[in-house]
């Protein structure tokens, strides 16, 4: 008896695939709205951050590339770090009023939410 090595083990074997082989087809389409049609919420939050205050800006309806460019502008004007998480921007520190002024100058409709 000779042992045969299966040549199929190195290939990707799919038993059932509903949407075909195009991964871009399953991604969510993002509609790019102009800044004056977006309603943004700015709030300072400490929840889940070990007592550190972070300013969260939510309500964006734009592409991730636009968010990263906007985040870079806001971080430099506030002089702090930040990140993009799930279509929201997080800026380190309590900069709610400063970010509200900057966003309105850029043409966004923004409000401070929370207490």
N, C-alpha and C positions, 0 to 999 in steps of 0.2 A: 504494500500500500504506500502510495506516495501522497504526501500532504500538499495540497495546492493552496497557494496564497491567492486570495481573492483580489482581483484588480479593481473591483468596485469599491473597496473600502477607502481608497484614497479619493474617490470622487464624491461629490455632494449628492446624496440620494434624498429626494423629496417624495414622500408618499402622496401628499395632497397639498395643493397650493391654490387658494381661491382667487387671488388677485393677480396672478401672473408673476413675472420676475422683475417688474419695474418698482423699485422701492420708493421712487418719487411720487408715484400715484397714490400711495397710502398716506403721504404727509398732508398736514392740514394747510389749506390755502389761507394766506394772510392777506387781508385787504389793506392796502396802504392808504390811510386817510390823511388829508392835509392837517397841519397843526391846529387850525382854527375850528375843526370839526371834532377834535378829540376832547373828551371830558376827563381830566386827570384828578386824582385824589392824592394829596400830600399829607402824610401823617408821621409823627414820631412814635416809634415803637421800641419796647424793651423785651417783648415776649419771646422766650426761647433763646435769648442771647446772653445769658448770665449777667444781667443787669446793665449791659452796654446799650446805649441809645443809638438807634439807627433810624434815619429818615427814609420812609418807604414811599415811592411814587408809583401808583398803579393806574390802570385804565388805558394803557397804550394799545393802539391798533395799528401797528407798523411792523416792518420787517426787523429781524434781529440785527442786521447791519446798521440800520438807523438808530436802534437802541444803543448799540455800542458807541457810535459816534456822539450821541447826545450824552451818554454817561461820561465820556472823556471830557466833554465841555463842562459838565456840572461838577465833576471832581476837581478840575483845575480851578474853577471859580470859588469852590468851597475850601480848597486846600486840604482835602481828605481823600480817603480811599472809598471804594464802592464796588458793586457787582451787579450783574443782571441775573435775575432768577425768575423764571416763569412769566415773562412779559411784564415784570416789575423791576424798577431800579431801586437799589439799596445804597444809600450814602451814609458813611459812618459819621456819627455825631448828630446833634439836634440842629438841623439847618432848615427847618420847615419854612420859616418866613423868608429867608434868603432865597431858597429854591423857588418859592411861589413868585417872587419878583422876577427871577431869571426866566422862569417858564413863561410868564405873561409877556415879557419882552421878546421872547422867541416866537410868540404868536399862539401859544397853547391856552386853552381854557382850563384853568386849574383852581382848585379850592383846597383849603385846609380841612381835613376831616379828623374826627376824634377830639378829645379834650385836652 
